[in-house]
Amino acid sequence: MTFSAKLQVTDRPFLCGRYEEYVDQHYKEYLKDQGKVDSLVGVDVMAALDMYVEREQWEKCLETAAKQNYKVLHKYVALYATHLIQEGSWDKAVALYVQHGTPANSQNFNIYKRLFVEMVNVAGMNNAEAYSSWADLRDLLFNLCENLVKSSDANTPAHEEFETMLLVSHYYATRAAAQSIKQLDTVAAKLSISLLRHTDIIPADKAFYEAGTAAKEVGWENMAFIFLNRFLDLTDVSFA
């Protein structure tokens, strides 16, 4: 056998491999260019998931990601949650994590903190109708804290901060539940007052106003006077 013939026989697997790679790459590009995302899933699932994100086909993205593994799913849950927060739909982002779980990934901590901050700052949450929203936040943080206990972040400052957020969200949820029953007005007022201990992570002016009005409604005039005066002091400072 001549050298050239030997070379052709020897190189055939190499050439076939290169051609296979070439055809595969161009087929993927064709599917992308044609927008055939569903067909791309069977060839390059990660590329297909990224295309779903680009097209904001979030339900399809998460449905497909869930068939891969937990890590892949939560990569796209985090992307969707970030998108929802940017749109002002923090409540949907909370519901998303309640549905899919809250992994103790340090990369996600800012998302969880942002959801907490959005909820404690938004208006119209001091009533019985807000119970389901507060309960969802509490469930999100409870699941997170359960996962943190089993992670390398257990007992770290971040873990302690989320435990405090869990306690605060529990107070808010319990207050909302109490507000639906007239006989529990004093319980709701006590919870509003208890929240004043946490004005380092919740808006102080809002907390003192809610505590003052709640105290006034149950006839605790002295406390109401003190809390509402403090509220006025804080608002004066903010407008100064």
C-alpha positions in Angstrom: 0.0 0.0 0.0 1.3 3.4 -1.0 2.0 6.1 1.6 -0.9 8.2 0.2 -3.3 5.3 0.4 -2.2 4.7 4.0 -2.7 8.3 4.9 -6.2 8.3 3.4 -7.2 5.2 5.4 -5.6 6.6 8.6 -7.2 10.0 8.3 -10.7 8.8 7.5 -11.9 8.7 11.1 -10.3 12.1 11.8 -11.9 13.6 8.7 -15.3 12.1 9.5 -15.1 13.5 13.0 -14.3 16.9 11.7 -17.1 16.8 9.1 -19.5 15.6 11.8 -18.6 18.5 14.0 -18.9 20.9 11.0 -22.3 19.6 10.0 -23.5 19.6 13.7 -22.4 23.2 14.2 -24.0 24.5 11.0 -27.2 22.6 11.8 -27.4 24.3 15.2 -26.8 27.7 13.5 -29.5 26.9 11.0 -32.0 26.0 13.7 -31.2 29.3 15.5 -31.5 31.4 12.4 -34.8 29.8 11.6 -36.1 30.2 15.1 -36.8 26.5 15.5 -36.1 26.4 19.2 -38.1 23.2 19.9 -36.0 21.3 17.4 -32.8 22.8 18.9 -33.7 21.3 22.3 -32.8 17.8 21.0 -29.4 19.0 19.6 -28.2 21.6 22.1 -30.5 22.1 25.0 -28.5 24.9 26.7 -28.5 26.9 23.5 -32.3 26.3 23.2 -32.8 27.5 26.8 -30.8 30.7 26.1 -33.0 31.3 23.0 -36.1 30.9 25.1 -34.7 33.5 27.4 -33.9 35.9 24.5 -37.5 35.5 23.3 -38.9 35.8 26.9 -40.6 32.4 26.5 -40.1 31.8 30.2 -42.7 29.1 30.8 -41.2 27.0 28.0 -37.7 27.7 29.3 -38.5 26.6 32.8 -40.4 23.5 31.6 -37.5 22.4 29.5 -34.9 23.3 32.2 -36.8 21.2 34.8 -36.2 18.1 32.6 -32.5 18.6 32.9 -31.4 18.9 36.5 -31.9 21.1 39.6 -28.8 23.2 38.9 -29.9 24.0 35.4 -33.5 24.7 36.4 -32.4 27.2 39.1 -30.0 29.0 36.7 -33.1 30.0 34.7 -35.3 30.5 37.7 -32.8 33.1 38.8 -32.8 34.8 35.4 -36.6 34.9 35.3 -36.8 36.2 38.9 -34.4 39.0 38.0 -36.5 39.8 34.9 -39.6 40.0 37.0 -38.0 42.2 39.6 -36.9 44.6 36.9 -40.4 44.7 35.7 -41.7 45.5 39.2 -43.4 42.1 39.4 -41.7 41.1 42.7 -44.8 39.2 43.8 -44.5 36.8 40.8 -40.8 36.4 41.6 -41.7 35.3 45.1 -44.3 32.9 43.8 -41.7 31.5 41.4 -39.4 30.5 44.3 -42.3 29.2 46.4 -43.1 26.9 43.4 -39.5 25.8 42.6 -37.8 26.0 46.0 -35.1 28.3 47.3 -31.6 26.9 46.9 -28.9 28.2 49.3 -26.7 29.5 46.4 -24.7 32.5 47.4 -25.1 33.9 43.9 -28.9 34.2 44.6 -28.6 35.9 47.9 -29.0 39.4 46.4 -32.2 38.2 44.7 -33.7 37.0 47.9 -32.7 40.2 49.7 -34.2 42.3 47.0 -37.5 40.5 47.2 -37.6 41.1 51.0 -36.8 44.8 50.5 -39.4 45.2 47.8 -42.1 43.7 50.0 -41.4 45.6 53.2 -41.3 48.9 51.3 -44.4 48.6 49.1 -47.6 50.3 50.2 -50.9 48.6 50.8 -49.5 45.6 52.7 -50.9 46.4 56.1 -54.2 44.6 55.9 -55.8 41.1 55.9 -55.8 40.9 52.1 -52.0 40.9 52.1 -51.8 37.6 54.0 -51.1 35.4 51.0 -48.2 37.6 49.9 -46.6 37.7 53.3 -47.1 34.0 53.7 -45.4 33.4 50.3 -42.4 35.5 51.4 -42.3 33.6 54.7 -42.4 30.2 52.9 -39.6 31.3 50.6 -37.3 32.4 53.5 -38.2 29.3 55.6 -37.2 27.0 52.7 -34.0 29.1 52.2 -33.1 28.9 55.9 -33.7 25.1 55.9 -31.3 24.8 53.0 -28.7 27.1 54.6 -28.5 24.9 57.7 -27.3 22.1 55.4 -24.9 24.3 53.4 -21.4 25.7 53.9 -23.1 29.0 54.7 -24.7 27.7 57.9 -24.3 30.0 60.9 -22.6 32.7 58.8 -23.7 36.4 59.0 -25.7 35.9 55.8 -27.6 32.9 57.4 -28.3 35.0 60.5 -29.6 37.9 58.3 -32.0 35.6 56.5 -33.2 34.1 59.8 -34.1 37.6 60.9 -35.9 38.3 57.6 -37.8 35.0 58.2 -38.9 36.2 61.6 -40.0 39.6 60.3 -41.9 38.0 57.4 -43.6 35.7 60.0 -44.7 38.8 62.0 -46.1 40.4 59.0 -48.0 37.3 57.9 -49.4 36.7 61.4 -50.4 40.3 61.6 -52.3 40.1 58.4 -54.0 36.9 59.6 -55.0 38.7 62.9 -56.3 41.7 61.0 -59.0 39.5 59.4 -60.6 38.8 62.9 -61.9 41.8 64.9 -61.2 40.0 68.3 -57.5 39.8 67.4 -57.0 43.6 66.9 -54.7 43.8 69.9 -52.6 40.9 68.6 -52.2 42.7 65.3 -51.2 45.9 67.2 -48.7 44.0 69.3 -47.1 42.6 66.2 -46.8 46.0 64.7 -45.1 47.2 67.8 -42.8 44.1 67.8 -41.7 45.0 64.3 -40.1 48.2 65.6 -37.2 46.1 66.9 -36.2 45.5 63.3 -36.1 49.0 61.8 -32.5 48.2 60.7 -33.9 46.1 57.9 -37.5 47.5 57.5 -38.3 51.2 56.7 -38.4 52.9 60.1 -40.9 55.7 59.2 -43.4 53.1 57.9 -43.0 50.9 60.9 -43.6 53.7 63.4 -46.6 54.9 61.5 -48.1 51.4 61.4 -47.4 50.9 65.1 -48.8 54.3 66.0 -52.1 53.8 64.0 -52.5 50.3 65.3 -52.0 51.4 68.9 -54.5 54.2 68.4 -57.1 51.9 67.0 -57.0 49.7 70.2 -57.0 52.6 72.5 -53.4 52.7 73.6 -53.2 56.4 73.3 -49.9 57.0 75.1 -48.0 54.5 72.9 -49.8 55.9 69.8 -48.6 59.4 70.7 -45.0 58.3 71.1 -44.9 56.2 67.9 -46.6 58.8 65.7 -44.4 61.6 67.1 -41.4 59.4 66.2 -42.9 58.9 62.7 -43.1 62.7 62.3 -39.5 63.1 63.4 -38.3 60.6 60.8 -40.3 62.2 58.0 -39.0 65.7 59.0 -35.5 64.3 58.7 -36.2 62.7 55.3 -37.5 65.9 53.9 -34.8 68.1 55.5 
